[in-house]
Amino acid sequence: MSIDVPSKGIEPADETGTDTGSAAPETTKAGLWSALRPLVLRLHFYAGLLIAPLLLIAAVTGLLYSLSFQAEKFVYRHELQVPAGDRTVPLATQVEAARKAHPEGTVTAVWPSYEDGATTRVLMTTPEVEEGESLAVFVNPYTGEIRGELADSFGALPLRAWLSGLHSNLHLGDPGRNYSEMAASWLWVVALGGLLLWLGRRRRAKRELVLPERGATGRRRTLTRHGAIGMWAVAGLVVLSATGLTWSKYAGENIDAIQTQLGGATPSVSAGLQPGGGEGGTHEGHGGGETGHQGPDIGIDKAVEAAAAKGVDGEISVTLPADGSGYVIKETDKQFPVHLDSVAVDPADGRVMDELRFADYPVLAKLTRFGIDVHMGKLFGLANQLALAALALALILLIVWGYRMWWLRRPTKDRTLSVGRPMPRGAWRKLPVTALLPIAAAAVLVGWLVPMLGISLLVFLVIDMALGAAARARSRA
């Protein structure tokens, strides 16, 4: 997967970093590939020159994020872990302890302890926390003791939340999101383009497709390491690119619209109360003045019991009732096989108003859920996180090796700085019409679906045309 910037004095046939004696097959053997190869090379040149730095930033920050899950367990072990006891106190008692510790806050959700020694996490909105965050109060489920409070951003505690923001937007807000979307938009192009270039090389042994060439030295050794690692990483890099785009700003909106049109939108459990309902039952646990719910309330413990009777138990989150809605209890266990069923419970009488089984999700919604969770290191736990770290490290090595190959091919006579020359212009004119038209149509479609890719590619083309016109003007002068 060569992210390689060629230098002056190198013939176009060697632009991939293919050393003498290992060039791509001749035109008569390669057919369409011989015509397409120069176009792929030229696109690869621009990607290596201008996009690889963004990919490097994304890879480094992604590596740090993938390690943050285990670091979070160590840094916040006092809040997250307690000595296991024989019996737990009621959830209502634990929630009440959190309320007493922060009377200015409003409890919105509860993550009950789901394994021995784990604390209960009570999420609250308070004047101190920023918009989009919650205050997480950690309660010892065996004693009701408060273990600590931390900011919570969709389940991520401060360390992981900070690293997540660094990866997604460099802590620059919406302008910073453009960097990550640009990187995700080009990653699959660079990966697949590099794969084509690597497969198109002639090699002495089949093992050299996936392993570095034995005995190679200098630039050739770097090239074979680069290509072999790329072969192992390409599938994962394409998956990271695709899943990263699903919640990007511009491409994400287009993907979401298409998914909705195809009937693949992610469903949600219906928790709305019927008009005039909620008049019966007993009033236990919390009251309407503390949660926004007005009327009788069976309490969180009985709501959880009602959900468990429907098979929604284990690792769960409980969203407390607000005015006009009931309890929403969701499974949150994303280890495979996943447990992501959910139910809505009427706070007045404990009746299950609605059920939603993950098995009933549309296929596209399931794939989206799996993809996002894989990208965020949640689907397979530690194995997922280690795989992400390995992919991030592989991408770092690919980029570093790509630039090292450029450095080894730099001009050496006059030591002038140069980014080298790409494949000669006009490669697209050598393509047969039967190939050019589908490629052009695909480029327009992809450019619309992934705007950051389309816009940047158009800018590249305009600059390239301008440079070509200036070169022609100089040659005529």
ABEGO torsion letter per residue (X at the ends): XBBBBBBBGBBAAAAAGBBBGABBBBAAAAEAAAAAAAAAAAAAAAAAAAAAAAAAAAAAAAAAAAAAAAAAAAAAAAAABBBBBABBBBAAAAAAAAAAABAABBBABBBBBABBGBBBBBBBBBAABBBGBBBBBBBBAAAGBBAEBBBBBGGBBAAAAAAAAAAAAGGAEAAAAAAAAAAAAAAAAAAAAAAAAAAABBBABAAAAABBBBGBBEAAAAAAAAAAAAAAAAAAAAAAAAAAAAABAAAAAAAAAAAAAAGABBBBBBABBBBGBGABEBBBEBBAAAAGBBEBBAEAAAAAAAAAAAGBBEBBBBBBBBBGBBBBBBBABABOBBBABBBBBBAAAGBBABBBBAAABBAAAAAAAAAAAAAAGAAAEAAAAAAAAAAAAAAAAAAAAAAAAAAAABBAAAGBBBAEBBBBBGAAAABBAAAAAAAAAAAAAAAAABAAAAAAAAAAAAAAAAAAAAAAAAAAX
